[in-house]
Amino acid sequence: MRKTLATAATLALAGLGVILPAGGAQASDTCNRAYQTALGGYFYAYSGDHCSGYLGKTTSWDSDWGNSSGPFQGGDTNNAQSILHKGTSGLAVQVINGTGQDWGGGYTCLTKGEKYMSDLGGFTFSSGERVDNGISSHQWISEKSCGDWILDS
């Protein structure tokens, strides 16, 4: 009986290797490495999935990623496909699909515990708009006052 169970378990695990692509683990490793080498206290954004195509990093907020001031500038707006949170304050990073210090528009948050989102595709802001290539501003905010988290669409 034990041999039968062991054989069944081995076959089930081998079958998972066929179902789950190896690329997922490799992609996760890319963001894990980025997280390990990231400076503490910073929020990072990347133009590519899996923490590739570095856009910038900051310890502060930026109300307009498309203007010529602040940590993110010009072509950074609506260009993030992955983000990383290595803050040290315990605050969440609220990313917003809108600009201005009224922080209007759809939003979602990434907590310190979540560390990163390696692929923003398939996630939406509170407004229902796509997060992937939709971030126009960000701010640090307490986790409990954030309200919405990165949502699966």
matplotlib code that plots the C-alpha trace (Angstrom):
import matplotlib.pyplot as plt

x = [0.0, 2.8, 4.6, 1.4, 0.9, 4.6, 4.4, 1.1, 2.7, 5.8, 3.7, 1.6, 4.7, 6.2, 2.9, 3.1, 6.4, 4.6, 1.7, 3.8, 6.3, 9.8, 9.8, 7.5, 10.2, 12.9, 10.8, 10.2, 13.9, 14.5, 12.3, 13.7, 17.2, 16.1, 14.5, 17.7, 19.9, 17.4, 18.2, 16.1, 13.5, 12.8, 10.0, 11.1, 9.3, 10.2, 9.1, 9.3, 7.8, 9.8, 11.6, 13.4, 13.8, 14.5, 12.4, 13.5, 13.4, 12.4, 11.9, 9.4, 6.1, 5.5, 2.2, 3.0, 5.3, 5.0, 6.3, 9.9, 10.2, 10.1, 11.8, 9.8, 9.8, 8.6, 8.3, 7.9, 4.2, 1.9, 5.0, 5.4, 4.8, 6.3, 6.9, 9.0, 8.5, 11.5, 10.3, 11.4, 8.6, 5.8, 3.8, 2.2, 2.9, -0.3, 0.0, -2.6, -4.0, -4.1, -2.0, -2.1, -1.7, -5.4, -4.4, -7.6, -8.1, -8.2, -5.6, -4.3, -1.5, 1.5, 2.5, 6.0, 5.1, 4.1, 7.6, 6.8, 4.5, 6.5, 3.7, 1.0, -0.9, -4.3, -4.6, -6.9, -7.1, -10.2, -11.6, -11.5, -8.7, -5.6, -2.6, -0.2, 1.1, -1.4, 0.5, 0.8, 1.6, 2.3, 2.4, 3.3, 0.2, -0.7, -1.8, -5.1, -6.1, -5.2, -8.5, -7.9, -5.1, -3.8, -6.8, -7.1, -9.3]
y = [0.0, 2.4, 1.7, 2.4, 5.8, 6.7, 5.8, 7.8, 10.8, 10.6, 10.5, 13.4, 15.5, 14.6, 15.5, 19.0, 19.5, 19.1, 21.5, 24.2, 26.0, 26.4, 30.0, 31.0, 30.0, 31.8, 35.0, 34.9, 34.5, 37.7, 39.7, 37.9, 38.9, 42.5, 42.6, 41.2, 43.9, 46.8, 49.5, 49.6, 52.3, 52.5, 51.9, 50.7, 50.6, 48.7, 49.0, 45.2, 42.2, 40.4, 43.5, 44.2, 47.6, 49.8, 53.0, 54.4, 54.3, 56.7, 57.0, 59.8, 60.4, 61.6, 63.1, 63.1, 60.5, 62.3, 65.8, 66.9, 66.9, 64.3, 60.9, 59.6, 61.7, 62.0, 58.5, 56.8, 57.6, 54.7, 52.6, 50.3, 46.6, 45.5, 47.2, 46.4, 47.7, 47.6, 50.3, 50.3, 52.5, 49.9, 52.0, 50.6, 52.2, 53.4, 53.5, 55.7, 55.9, 59.7, 62.7, 65.6, 65.9, 65.3, 61.7, 61.3, 58.4, 54.6, 53.3, 50.1, 49.3, 47.1, 46.3, 45.8, 42.1, 41.5, 42.8, 43.0, 42.4, 40.7, 41.1, 43.8, 42.3, 41.0, 43.4, 46.4, 49.7, 50.5, 52.2, 49.0, 50.3, 48.0, 48.5, 47.3, 50.4, 52.5, 54.0, 57.8, 58.6, 57.1, 57.9, 56.2, 55.5, 53.5, 50.0, 50.3, 53.5, 52.3, 50.6, 48.6, 46.2, 45.0, 43.2, 40.3, 41.3]
z = [0.0, 0.9, -2.4, -4.3, -2.5, -3.0, -6.7, -7.1, -5.4, -7.5, -10.7, -9.6, -8.9, -12.3, -13.9, -12.4, -14.2, -17.4, -16.4, -14.7, -17.0, -15.8, -16.9, -14.0, -11.5, -13.5, -13.7, -10.0, -9.4, -11.4, -9.1, -6.1, -7.1, -7.8, -4.3, -2.7, -4.3, -4.0, -1.5, 1.7, 1.9, -1.9, -4.3, -7.7, -11.1, -14.2, -17.8, -18.4, -16.6, -14.0, -12.7, -16.0, -17.8, -14.8, -14.8, -11.5, -7.7, -4.9, -1.2, -1.8, -3.6, -7.2, -8.2, -12.0, -13.5, -16.9, -16.0, -15.7, -11.9, -9.3, -9.2, -12.2, -15.4, -19.0, -20.5, -17.1, -17.0, -18.0, -18.6, -15.6, -16.0, -12.7, -9.3, -6.2, -2.6, -0.3, 2.0, 5.6, 7.1, 7.2, 4.7, 1.6, -1.9, -3.5, -7.2, -9.0, -12.5, -12.4, -11.7, -9.2, -5.5, -5.0, -5.8, -7.9, -10.2, -9.7, -7.3, -5.7, -3.2, -2.8, 0.8, 2.1, 2.8, -0.8, -1.9, -5.7, -8.5, -11.3, -13.9, -13.5, -16.5, -15.4, -12.4, -12.1, -10.2, -8.0, -11.1, -13.1, -15.4, -16.0, -13.7, -16.4, -18.2, -16.3, -13.3, -13.5, -9.9, -6.5, -2.8, 0.5, 2.6, 5.7, 4.8, 6.6, 4.9, 1.4, 0.8, -2.4, -3.1, -6.4, -7.7, -10.2, -13.1]

ax = plt.figure().add_subplot(projection="3d")
ax.plot(x, y, z, "-o")
ax.set_aspect("equal")
plt.show()
